[in-house]
Amino acid sequence: MARSSAQTSSPSVQEAPRKRSAHDRAAVTESMEDYLECISDLENSKGYACVSDVAEALQLNRASTSIMVKRLGKLGFLRYEPYRGFALTPEGSRVAEKIRKRHAMLADLFSLMGLDQHDHLSDIEGIEHHLSERAFRRFAQLAAHLREFPLPRK
């Protein structure tokens, strides 16, 4: 049944709450998590990170990457020095490691379910950002169970 315009503008009608990811409540967006994970990977492989390397790895332009790097610095996730590169702060490292663990567990779970993790990379990348801590722990328990009691293969 359609609502009349009087009903939709009525103060007594409440809007449904906006859906948010598990991390949105902590003011860390999916995009930020992707950047932090990428920067962590670059630090581990090259010893440092710079805008051009992050932009290339994420397949983004340098201007938008530079904006996000500055934003991450202001939020305390990076120590940023213009023209010299940047490094993760302990908090930035914590977020990057959390996402890395989620990704690894989900890749393992997909594999245990007989799904190729490379074929389902976009699924894994999407899910890793939206799991609550409780769901993450239960999925990890499911993966442990499947390691002990594997699903029959076709």
C-alpha positions, 0 to 999 in steps of 0.5 A: 500500500502506498503512503500519501505525501502527508503520511511520509512527511509526518513526524510520527513516521520514523525512517529505517536506520541506515545499514552500516558495516561492522567497521563503520561504527568505528569510523573506518570505511571499507576503502580505508581498510583497503588502503591500510592493508595495501600500505601494510603490504608495501611496507612489508615488501619494500620497507616503505610506502608512497602515493604512487605505489599505493595508487598503482597497487589499488589501480587508482589515480594519484590525486585521489590516493593522495587525498586518502593518504592525507585523510588517514594521516589526520585520523592517526592511521599514518605518519605522513610526510609530504614528498617523503612517503608514510608509514602506518602508526600502531593503530593503522597496523592494527586495522591492516592486520585485522583485515589481513586475518579476516581475509586469510580465514575467509580464503581458508573457509572458501577453500574448505568448502570446495570453492576456489579462493581466486575465483571468489576473490571479490566475495572474500574481499567484500565479506571481510569488511562486513563481518562483526567480531562474533560472526568472524569468530563463528566462521573461524570455528566453522573453518576449524570444524571443516578442517577436522571433518571435510566436506565430501568432494564431488 
